[in-house]
Amino acid sequence: MDNDCIKPKHCILCGSLLTSRFLDSRKRLVCPECNWVHYSQLKVSAAAQITNDNKILLVKRSFAPWKDFWYLPAGYIEADESPREAVIREVREETRLKIDVKKLLDVYYFNDDPRGNGILIVYDCFIVGGNLSKTKEASELRYFSIEELPAHIAGAGHYRALHRWKDFLLNND
């Protein structure tokens, strides 16, 4: 399924108008002049699972999509950074916390984000500094126990990641 939010109309190499053609068993945009092919790609984001006393840190998103939904501190990975670097940067931008990464927890495919399909890479992280503070991206920040998890949890892999954490706690007590 081709789910890019913004599809190019013109070839990035020669500027010709792209046409639709079946290639590799999929409908793709192809340049009729130079044969450049537009390959839709997944959005890639990194998230931090930060816990304290069996509670997990969530942030409430300030803007669309997912406005007023809770999610793990997370964001898109820039083309010039690793997923680990991205999660450290995103946590700092959204919470003002400095973190370090313990380990990779899981990778989730999602197809419920209006910005496009993608994967969410979730890391187990711990705080090494900073002060937990609201930012323009996060209107609220709070630790939740499994009994307190909010009803409005963002998609894009966050809902599944939180349920994995919840299941882990319930099965290891």
Residue pairs with C-beta under 8 A, 6 or more apart in sequence:
1 111
1 117
2 26
2 27
2 28
2 40
3 40
3 111
3 116
3 117
4 40
4 116
5 114
5 115
5 116
7 29
7 38
7 40
8 18
8 29
8 38
9 17
9 18
10 16
10 17
10 18
11 17
11 18
11 31
11 33
11 34
11 36
12 36
13 31
13 34
13 36
14 31
14 33
14 34
14 36
16 31
16 32
16 33
16 34
17 32
18 29
18 30
18 31
18 32
18 38
19 29
19 30
19 31
19 32
20 27
20 28
20 29
20 30
21 27
21 28
21 29
21 30
22 28
23 30
23 37
28 37
28 38
28 39
29 37
29 38
30 36
30 37
30 38
31 37
42 109
42 116
42 117
42 118
42 119
43 76
43 113
43 115
43 116
43 117
43 118
43 119
44 76
44 77
44 83
44 118
44 119
44 121
45 74
45 75
45 76
45 77
45 86
45 118
45 119
45 120
45 121
45 156
45 157
46 74
46 75
46 77
46 83
46 84
46 86
46 87
46 90
46 120
46 121
46 122
46 123
47 71
47 72
47 73
47 74
47 87
47 90
47 120
47 121
47 122
47 123
47 157
47 158
47 161
48 57
48 72
48 73
48 74
48 87
48 90
48 91
48 99
48 122
48 123
48 125
49 56
49 72
49 105
49 122
49 123
49 124
49 125
49 161
49 165
50 56
50 57
50 73
50 91
50 97
50 99
50 125
50 126
50 127
51 57
51 143
51 165
52 143
53 143
54 145
54 146
54 169
55 143
55 144
55 145
55 148
56 72
56 143
56 144
56 162
56 165
57 72
57 73
57 95
57 132
57 141
57 142
57 143
58 70
58 71
58 72
58 141
58 142
58 143
58 144
58 150
58 153
58 162
59 70
59 71
59 72
59 73
59 94
59 95
59 137
59 138
59 140
59 141
60 68
60 69
60 70
60 138
60 139
60 140
60 141
60 142
61 67
61 68
61 69
61 70
61 71
61 137
61 138
61 139
61 154
62 136
62 137
62 138
62 139
63 137
65 113
65 114
65 115
66 154
66 155
66 156
68 139
68 152
69 152
69 153
69 154
70 144
70 150
70 152
70 153
70 154
70 158
71 153
71 154
71 156
71 158
72 122
72 158
72 161
72 162
73 87
73 90
73 91
73 94
73 95
73 97
73 138
74 87
74 90
74 94
74 120
74 158
75 86
75 89
75 90
75 93
75 94
76 86
77 83
77 86
77 121
78 86
81 89
83 121
83 123
84 101
84 123
87 99
87 101
87 121
87 123
87 125
88 98
88 99
88 100
88 101
91 97
91 98
91 99
91 125
92 98
92 99
92 130
93 135
93 137
94 135
94 137
94 138
95 130
95 132
95 133
95 135
95 138
95 141
96 130
96 131
96 132
96 133
96 135
97 127
97 129
97 130
97 131
97 132
98 127
98 128
98 129
98 130
99 125
99 126
99 127
99 128
100 125
100 126
100 128
101 123
101 124
101 125
102 123
102 124
102 125
102 126
103 123
103 124
104 121
104 122
104 123
104 124
105 122
105 123
105 124
105 161
105 164
106 122
106 161
106 164
107 119
107 120
107 121
107 122
108 119
108 120
108 122
108 157
108 160
108 161
109 117
109 118
109 119
109 157
110 117
110 118
110 119
110 120
110 155
110 156
110 157
110 160
111 117
112 155
112 156
113 155
113 156
118 156
118 157
119 157
120 156
120 157
120 158
120 161
122 157
122 161
132 141
133 141
134 140
134 141
144 150
146 165
146 166
146 169
146 170
149 162
149 166
153 159
153 162
